[in-house]
Amino acid sequence: MESQNKVSNGAMDGVESKRAKERGGRTTSFLLLRFMALVLTLAAAIVLGVNKQTKVVPIQVVDTLPPLNVPVVAKWHYLSACVFFVVSNAIACSYAAISILLSLSGKKSSVLITIILDLLMVALLFSGIGAAGAIGLMGYKGNSHVRWKKVCNVYGRFCNQAVAAIALSFLGSVVFVLLITLAVLRLHKKSK
């Protein structure tokens, strides 16, 4: 009898250790994804937050006089869409850092609340990407209907840096979508 109990207890210990390893692997993957989201959104905020370019632009005041060469500065905070983009990425980065700290503390937080907050971060990031992307498109192509000229031919480095920031933010939002998908799949598995 004792040998049967030992065998069954050994089998149960093996099953439990296998489950613990799977949970640990899932937790590690969630932490890794959260860390990636933190790094990508932080990088996006920094890349656009330090974006600045000065160019000397000739301005024709009167047709009979030669043009005046005026230094003109392009900064990210001159455009409200870029300000919103930087702030939304900073919020998503802060949330990712807080969620990592909560995960590392070992406290069992509500999965549903985390999914909802991750969804909010995706919505926030997508709206910031849309706003910055729309104003960036105006910079690249201009708008002949309202007589806005394109400026990315003059401020090429500024526009390229903004595109890099938008790409980083998009990757960060994709990581948040992956976190949501994995969490929902884990909840689905638990409900079966």
N, C-alpha and C positions, 0 to 999 in steps of 0.2 A: 504494500500500500504506500509506504513512504517513498519508494522508488517511483511509483506512478505520480505522486504529488510533486516530486522533484522534477520529473520530466515535464509535467504540465505547467509547473511554475517556471521552469526554464524556457518553455515555449512562450509563455505569457510575457516573461521578461524580454525575450527577443522581439516580440510584437511591439511591446511598449517602447523599447529602445529604437526600433525602426520608425515608429510614429514620432518619437522625440527628434530623431535625425531629420525626418521630413519637415517637421515644424521649424526646426532650426534652419534648414535650408531655405524654407519659404520666408522666414523672418530675415535671413541674410539677403535674399533677393529683394525683399521690400525695402530694406535699409539701403541697399546699393542703388535701387531705383530712386529713392527719395534723395540720396546724396547726389545722384546725377541731375535730378530736377533742381536741387539747390545750386549746383555749380553752373548749370546752363542758364538759369534765370539770373543768377548773380553776374555771370559774364555778359549777358545781354544788357543788363542795366548799366554795367560799367562801360561797355563798348560804346553805347549811345551817350552815356553820361559824361564821358570825356571828349565827345565828338565836337570839334571846332576847327574851322578853316577860315583863313583870311586870304582874300584875293583883291588885287587892284583892278578895278573895273572902270573902263572909260565911259563917262557920262556926257552926253551931248546936251548942253544947256540951250545954246543958240546955234542955229545952222551956220552962221557966218564965223563963229569962233571955233577954235580947235577944242576937242573934247577934254574934259577934266578927268584926270586919273584919281579916283577916290578908292581908298582901301575899305572894303566891305567885309564884315565878319559874319559867318554863318555859325550859329550855336544851336544846340539841341533845345535849349529852353526858350528860344524865340517862337517855337511852334507848340501850341497846346497839345497836339496829338502826340508829339514826342515826349512831352512832360508826362502825359497819361501813360504812355508806354513804359517809361522808366519807373514810374510809381507802381504800376501794376506788376512789373517784374520784381521790384523790391518787396512788394507785399507777398508775392508767391515764393520768393526766396526766403523771407522771414518765416512764412508758414512751413516751408520744407524743413527749415532748421528746427523749429519748435516740434514738428512731428517726429523728427529724428530723435530729439532729446526725450520725448515722451516714449518712443519705442525702446530706447536704450534704458530708460528708468525701470522697465519691467512691469509697469502697471498695465493692467488689462483695460485698455480704453475701448470705447464702443466703436465697433467696426462701421456701423451705419453712419455715425457722426463723421468719421474719417472719410468715408466715401462721399458724403455730402460736401464736406470742405474741399476735398479733391476736385469735385465737380465745379465748385465755385471758383477754384483756382484756374481750371481749364477755361471757364467762361470769361474770367477776368483777363487771362492771357490772350485768348482769341480776340477779345474786344480791343485790347491794346495793340495786337498785331494788325488788326483791321484798320484801326485809326492811323497808325504809323505807316502802314502799307498804302493807304489811300493818299496820304499827303506825299509819300515818296513817289507814287505814280505821277502825281501832279508835277513833282520836281523833275522827273525823267521825261515826261511827254508834254507838260504844259496843258493848257486848256484854251483853245482858240475861241470858244464861245464867250468866255468872260475875259479874254485877252490876257491870260496869265501865261507868261513865257516860261519855257523850261529853264531850270537853273543847274541841273546836274552836269551840263556841259561846261559850266564855269566851276562849280564846286564838286568835282569828281570824287575826290577823296572823302569828303563829307558824306556824299550819297552812298558810296561803297561801304563805308563804315556803318551807316544806317541799315543797309541791306544785310550786312553780317550780323548786326544786333537782332534784326527781325528773324533771321534764320536760326540763331541760337535760341531765341524765345520760342519759336515754333517747335524746335526739338524738345525744349523743356515742357511745353504743353503736351506733346506726344508722350513723354515719359509719365506725366500725370494721368493721361488717358490709359496707359498701360497699367498703372497702379490701380485705377478704378476697375479695369477689366479683370485683373488678377484677384482683387478683393471680392468682386461680385461672383467670380467663378468659385472662389473658396467658400463663400456663403452658400452658393448653390450646392456644392459637394456636401457641406455640413447638413443641409436640409434633407438630403436623401436618406 
